[in-house]
Amino acid sequence: MNEDQRTRLTDAELKALFDEGFPHGFGGPDVRAEIAPEGWEKSPLARTFHTLLSGAASACSMILAAVSAAWSVRAIGKTLVAFGAAGGG
């Protein structure tokens, strides 16, 4: 048995330790009050752990619009070529 194995806590010991230190869980109201006393929304930590969803949603919308527009242009171009309206032949 090496040094790590002698000093390592069992799963049950770890659970007991964390239950003692975090009686309401890692995200309980006691922890939130300690790390973000003015509320999570106003905490600078919120930006650290979460991407700005509005920015991510905006980027996804722009990508979707660009892809949709590209496919629409291709589809319209194919339709025009099929009817001989594109002047290409």
C-alpha positions as CSV (number, residue, x, y, z in Angstrom):
1,M,0.0,0.0,0.0
2,N,1.5,3.4,-1.0
3,E,1.2,6.7,0.7
4,D,-1.8,7.9,-1.4
5,Q,-3.8,4.8,-0.6
6,R,-3.2,5.2,3.1
7,T,-4.3,8.8,3.2
8,R,-7.2,8.5,0.6
9,L,-10.7,8.8,2.0
10,T,-13.3,6.2,1.2
11,D,-16.4,7.2,-0.8
12,A,-18.5,7.1,2.4
13,E,-15.9,9.3,4.2
14,L,-16.0,11.8,1.3
15,K,-19.7,11.9,1.3
16,A,-19.8,12.6,5.1
17,L,-17.2,15.3,4.7
18,F,-19.1,17.1,1.9
19,D,-22.4,16.7,3.7
20,E,-20.9,18.4,6.7
21,G,-19.4,21.2,4.7
22,F,-22.3,21.7,2.3
23,P,-25.5,20.6,4.1
24,H,-27.7,22.0,1.3
25,G,-25.5,20.8,-1.5
26,F,-22.8,22.6,-3.5
27,G,-25.4,25.0,-5.0
28,G,-27.5,25.5,-1.9
29,P,-28.7,28.8,-0.7
30,D,-26.0,29.0,1.9
31,V,-23.3,28.7,-0.8
32,R,-25.0,31.1,-3.2
33,A,-25.3,33.7,-0.3
34,E,-21.6,33.3,0.4
35,I,-20.3,33.7,-3.1
36,A,-22.9,36.0,-4.5
37,P,-24.6,38.0,-1.7
38,E,-26.3,40.4,-4.1
39,G,-27.7,37.6,-6.2
40,W,-26.3,35.4,-8.9
41,E,-27.5,37.6,-11.7
42,K,-25.5,40.6,-10.3
43,S,-22.4,38.5,-9.5
44,P,-19.3,38.8,-11.7
45,L,-18.9,35.0,-11.3
46,A,-22.0,34.4,-13.4
47,R,-20.1,35.6,-16.5
48,T,-17.2,33.2,-15.6
49,F,-19.4,30.1,-15.4
50,H,-22.0,30.8,-18.1
51,T,-21.6,32.1,-21.6
52,L,-23.9,35.0,-22.4
53,L,-26.9,33.1,-23.7
54,S,-28.2,36.1,-25.5
55,G,-24.9,36.3,-27.4
56,A,-24.8,32.6,-28.1
57,A,-28.5,32.8,-29.3
58,S,-27.7,35.8,-31.5
59,A,-24.7,34.0,-33.1
60,C,-26.8,30.9,-33.7
61,S,-29.5,33.0,-35.3
62,M,-27.0,34.8,-37.6
63,I,-25.5,31.4,-38.7
64,L,-28.9,30.0,-39.3
65,A,-29.9,33.0,-41.3
66,A,-26.7,32.9,-43.4
67,V,-27.1,29.2,-44.1
68,S,-30.7,29.5,-44.9
69,A,-30.0,32.4,-47.3
70,A,-27.2,30.5,-49.0
71,W,-29.5,27.5,-49.5
72,S,-32.4,29.7,-50.7
73,V,-30.1,31.4,-53.2
74,R,-28.9,28.0,-54.5
75,A,-32.4,26.7,-54.7
76,I,-33.7,29.8,-56.5
77,G,-30.7,29.7,-58.9
78,K,-31.4,26.0,-59.7
79,T,-35.0,26.8,-60.3
80,L,-34.2,29.7,-62.6
81,V,-31.7,27.5,-64.5
82,A,-34.3,24.7,-64.8
83,F,-36.7,27.2,-66.4
84,G,-34.1,28.8,-68.6
85,A,-34.5,32.2,-66.8
86,A,-30.9,32.5,-65.5
87,G,-29.5,33.3,-68.9
88,G,-27.0,30.5,-68.5
89,G,-28.3,28.3,-71.3
